[in-house]
Amino acid sequence: MMHRPDDNRYSAMKYNRCGKSGIQLPAISLGLWHNFGGVDALENGRAMARHAFDLGITHFDLANNYGPPPGSAEETMGYILKHDFPGYRDELIISSKAGYGMWPGPYGDWGSRKFLVASLDQSLARMGLDYVDIFYHHRPDPETPLEETINALCDIVRSGKALYAGVSNYPPDLTKKAEEIMRSRGMHLLIHQPKYSMFERWIEEGLLKELRDDGIGCIVFSPLAQGLLTDRYLHGIPPDSRAAKPTGFLRPEQVTQERIDRARRLNDVAKARGQNLAQMALAWVLRHAEVTSAVIGSSRVAQIDDAVQALQRTGFSKEELSSIDAILAGR
């Protein structure tokens, strides 16, 4: 039986303006980096996508290399779009990216025009789409001129294969230069996707200001530090956790005692706020006006419910922020 989305799906979700654009994104977006690949259970991925949409999550974030194996998450998304969301494409924001290795040889990686155009064509074929809403360059390319990369994004948007362009993992200076190139073409960089969490705060050192000044949206990934900012690792590495999986990006050596100790103290702050650690960590990244959305990963439906509940309390007192800063500084 075809899934019928909840009629009240837009009533509770918060939507934020993406920079100075006409696009609004849900405060919580669903990323398909993990748990939607060829090694994962298709039915679980379908259930998570359907439930996310029922909660008003309209943005599904992908990249050409998501899986594993690379490309398989987009194939899963294509299946979901066809079998679970037929007729709902215009209510969804689908993004993809290119910038990491996808095929052998000199044309299957980084930021050349050839790679970006070919990669997007492959992504569209895997998802069964005519266009994506947002297409990102996934990381800076130290060898390809920035003008080539950004002009390729502009041409992709002009072609109609993407409605908007974005960058990911770019430092502030390259972000500014990318926006200048876009503007010289009469266009605008819609969004930046940086890594940001309590354990990785680099965007506070100039990037947020650049995004604010140029009216660029911001959607942060790994806001839970791949699970370290949840209650999963408060007592070590569970056997069924991401750090224990051979296909995961979180390695056991990253789950240090120092981080566990800080997570435990942060968990106490969260409890005092009436939240769990994951909810507080999401609220914390969303406290910036420049942050449009936070991309979450999920391995089960209940985690999506838990993340959305974080939106019930996103404000922080000065005392709470001071306590969090002190914990993160090791004081």
Sequence and secondary structure as in RCSB ss.txt:
>XXXX:A:sequence
MMHRPDDNRYSAMKYNRCGKSGIQLPAISLGLWHNFGGVDALENGRAMARHAFDLGITHFDLANNYGPPPGSAEE
TMGYILKHDFPGYRDELIISSKAGYGMWPGPYGDWGSRKFLVASLDQSLARMGLDYVDIFYHHRPDPETPLEETI
NALCDIVRSGKALYAGVSNYPPDLTKKAEEIMRSRGMHLLIHQPKYSMFERWIEEGLLKELRDDGIGCIVFSPLA
QGLLTDRYLHGIPPDSRAAKPTGFLRPEQVTQERIDRARRLNDVAKARGQNLAQMALAWVLRHAEVTSAVIGSSR
VAQIDDAVQALQRTGFSKEELSSIDAILAGR
>XXXX:A:secstr
      TTTTSS  EEE TTSS EEESEEEE SSSSSTTS HHHHHHHHHHHHHTT  EEE  TT TTTTTHHHH
HHHHHHHHT TT GGG EEEEEE S  SSSTTSSTT HHHHHHHHHHHHHHHT S EEEEEE S  SSS HHHHH
HHHHHHHHHTSEEEEEEES  HHHHHHHHHHHHHTT    EEE B BTTB GGGTTHHHHHHHHT EEEEB TTG
GGTTSGGGTTS  TTSGGG TT SS GGGS HHHHHHHHHHHHHHHHHTS HHHHHHHHHTTSTT  EEEE  SS
HHHHHHHHHGGG     HHHHHHHHHHHTT 
